[in-house]
Amino acid sequence: MFVPAHEPAHESDCRRLEKFLEDKPHILVLTGAGISTESGIPDYRSEGVGLYARSNHKPIQHGDFVKSEATRKRYWARNYVGWPRFSSIAPNVTHYTLARLEREARISGIVTQNVDRLHGKAGSKQVIELHGSGFDVICIGSQDERGKGCNYRIDRHEFQHILDQLNPAMEDNSTSMRPDGDVELSMEYVQGFKIPPCPQCGGNLKPEIVFFGDNVPMPRIEKVVRMIIESDGVLVLGSSLTVFSGYRIILQAKELGLPVAIVNIGATRGDPKADLKISARCGEVMANLFKPAR
C-alpha cells in the first residue's frame, strides 16, 4: 500500500543492469526508503502514498527534540506504541538479493539511508547506516569541559521493556505508522507518558537516528568516502536523492569518474548524472538479476 503507482519492469532493463554490474565487482549500493516500502514501511515523499501526500504532519526536527520535553514525550510515546510492529517487519526480495550479491562478491557494500535494519536482517554484512538506526538508543546529555558527552547506549528492545514498566496502561490506539516507526496518537495518550532519564548522567535519551536538521557524524561520512574511493561504481536503489547526505555520494562518485546506475520509481535528483536510470519497482528488478539458467 506504500508503493507508488508504477509501470512494470522490462526484461531489457534487468539485462542492462546486469551488464552494468557484471564487470564491476566493487559496486557500492546506496539504498533509500523506496526499497522498504515493499516491506510495508511508508516513506516521506512517494507520490500519492508517502507521509507528505497522506497528511500534513512533518518529520521530527533534531532541534525540537533536544530543546522540548513535550516533543520528546510525543516522539517516545508514538515510538513506543509503534515499536512492536516496526521492529517485526521482515526484509523483502531487494534486501535478500543484495545479501546474495554480497556473498557472490558482486557488490562491495551498502550505504543505507534507512533506519529499519532490514539489510542486517536479510544477512548483509558490509552495511553503513548513514542516518543511524531505530534499534539503538543513546544519551544526548551535555558535554563535559573536555568536550566528551555521556556514552550510554541501550538496545531498543531492552529499552522497550523499561518503557513497558513505566507505562503499563499504554495501549495501541494508533491509526498509521510513520517512516521512522512512530505512529499517530491522540494527545490524551501522549500527555501521561513517562520516559526514563539516562541512568548514567540523568540526560535525555534519543534513538540513534539522524533526525532532520541534524548532521551525519563525521567518522561515518569519512567511512562512506573511503568506500566510494575503493568502489568501481555506484548503484542507487529506491531513493529520490532529495536529502543531500545521499545525493553527495553521487556527486563524489562522478567527481571520481565512476559510473552511476539508479533504480527508482519516478524521477530522482541524480538522474542527470546517471549512466543508467530504470524507473521501476526495485523488488521486481532485483528479483530478476543473475537468475540461474534453467
N, C-alpha and C positions, 0 to 999 in steps of 0.2 A: 504493500500500500504506500510505501515511501519512495518507490522508484518512479521517476517522471516518465511521461509518455515518450516512446522512442520507436525507431524503426528496427527491424530485425538485423542482426549482424550478417554480412555477406561472407560467403566462403572465401572470396578473394581477399577480404580484409584480414581474415585469420591467417591466410598464407603469407600476406605481406608482412604481418607482424612476426611470423615465424622467420621469415627471411631477414628481418631487422635484427632478430635475436641470435640467429644460428651461428654467426661468425663473431659474436661479441660475448665472450664468457664472463666478462666482468661488468655486466649491466647493473646499474643502481636503480632500484624501483622506488618511486615516490607514490604513496597511496593517500587517498583522501576519503571523505565521508561517503562518496559515491559508491565505494565498494561495500560499506557496511549497511547501506540502505537495504541491500538484498538479504540481510540477516534480520531486518526489522527495526533498525535504529534510524530514526529520522535525521536528516541533515538540516542545515540552515537555509540554503539558497536554492534548492531544486525548484524548478518552475511548477507551480500548482500544488506541490506536496511538501515542500520544505517548511521549516518553522516560520520563516518570514511570510510565506504565502498563506499559511493556515491561521496565523494570529498576529497581533501587534506587539507580542512580547519580544524583548530583546535579550541577548545573552548577558550573563552577569559580567560586570566590569571589575577588573582587579582592584582598582582604587576604591570602589564602593565596598567590596568585600573586606578590605583591610580597615577602612575607616568606620564602617557602620555595623553595630551589633545587630540591628534589625535585619540588615542584608544577610549577615552570616546565619542568623536564625532561620530566615526564609529559605536560604540555599540548603542548609543542612536538613531541615525538615523535609523538603522536597526530595533531596538526595536519599535520605533515609528510607522514605516510602518507595522510591523507585529502584533502590539498590537490588532487591531480590530478583526483579525482572531483568534489569540491566546486566547484572553480573552472571546471569544464567544463559544469556544469548549465545548461540553457537556460531562458529565460523561458517562461511559458505564456500562455494566452489572456487572463488577467486583466492581466498585465503589458503585453501588446501592446495591449489595449483601452484601458488608461489612457494609454498613449503616444498613441494615436489621439485620445482625448478631449482631451488637452492640445493637440494640433495643431489640433483643431476649436474650441479656446477654450471648451470646456465645463467644464474644471476649471482651477484656478489653480496648483496644485502638489500635491506628495505629501510627506508625512512618513511615513517607514517605520521600523518597529521592527526590520526585518530587516537582517542584515549580509551578505547574499549578492550585493548589487549587481545583482540581476536587473532592477530598474527601468531602470538605466542601459543594460544590455544590450538591453533592449526599445526604447530610444530616448527615454525620458522625460528631460526636461532640468531641470525645476524640482523637484529631489528633495533633501530633507534626511534624512540617515541618522541618526536620533535616537540609536541605540546604536552608531554608528560602522560600520566595515566590516572584514571579514576580509581585504580586498585591500590594506591598507596596514599597515606595521609601524613602530612608533615606539619611541624610547628613553624609559624611565621613570627615568632617572638622577636623583640628588638635586639639589635646587635650590641655587643659589649664594646669597651673602649678600644679593643684590638680589631674591631670590625667583624667579629665572629658571632654568628647567631646560634640559637639552640639547634641541636642536631637530632631532636626527637623525631622518630618515624614509627608508624604502626601500619600493619596490613589492614586494608579496608574491611575485610571480612571480620577481623578481630574488633575493629572499631564499631562495626555494626552491633556486635554483642554488647558493647558498652552502652551504645545508644538504646538498645532494647531495654536494658536495666533502668535507664534514666527516664524512658518514655513508654511505660508498659501499656498505656491506654491508647497509643497511636495506632490508627487503622489506615488501611489503604483506601482512601476515598478519592483517588486521583481520577482524572479524565484522560490524560495522554502523557506519553513520555517525551522528554526533550532530548536533544542530541548528546548532552553530557550525562544523561542518565537520571536527571532530576525530573520531577513530574509537577503538574499543576495541582495546587491545593488551595482550599479556601483559607482565609486569614484566621478563622477560628481554630483551625488545626495548627497553624504556624505559631500563634501567639504564646502558647504554653509549652513549646518545645524546648527541651533542655540540652545544652551542649557542654561537654566537659572541657575544662581548660587543659593545657599541656601539663602532664604530671611532673615534668622536669623544671619548667620555668614559669608556669602559670599563664603562658601566652596563648594566642589563638591558633586553632588547628584548621588546616585547609587541605583539600585534596591536592595531590601533586600534579595539578593541571595548570598549564599556562593560560590563564583567563585572558579575555580580550582586554587590551590596554597594558598587559604585562609583556616582558621580554623573554625570549628563549634564552636559557642560561648560556653564557659564552663557551664553557667547555663542550657543551652539546653542539653548538654551532661549529666549533673547531673540528670536532669529530666528523661532522657531516661534510665539511670542506675536504678533509682527508679522504673520505670515501669517494667524493666526486673526482678528486685528482687521480685516485687509483682506479677509477672506472673507465670503461670504453664506450659509455653511452648511458642515457637515462630513459627510463620508461615511466610515464605518469599514468596512474590508474585511478579514475573516479575522483578527480579534483578539478575544480574550476580555476584553481591557482589565484583566486582573488586575494587571499591572505599572503602578504609579502614573504613571510618565512618560507612558504613553499615555492613561490614564484622566483625567489632569489636563487634557488637550486637550478632552475632553468637558465637564468642569466649567467650563473657561474659556469655551467656546462657549456654554453655557447661561447663564452669567453675563452674556454679551453679548446674550442673547436670540436666538441663532442656532439654526436647525433642525438636527437631527442624524438621519442615517439609518445603520443598521447592517445589514450582510450578514455573517452568520457561522453556521456550523453549531453549533447549541446556544446556550445562554444566555450572556450576557456581563454584566460588571459594570455596563455602561452602559445596559442595556435599560430600566430605569425612567425614564431621561432621554431616550430615543429618541422622535422623532416618527414614525419608520418603522423597523420591525425585520423583516427577512426571514431566516428560518432555512433556509439552503440553501447549496449549494456555490458559492463566488464565481465560478468559471470558467463555470459553467452560466448564472448570472445575467448576468454581464458580456458573454458571447458573444451575448446576445440584446438588447443595448441599442442603440437608434438604428440598427437594421439598415435599409439602403436598401430602398425599396419595389420590388417586382418588377413 
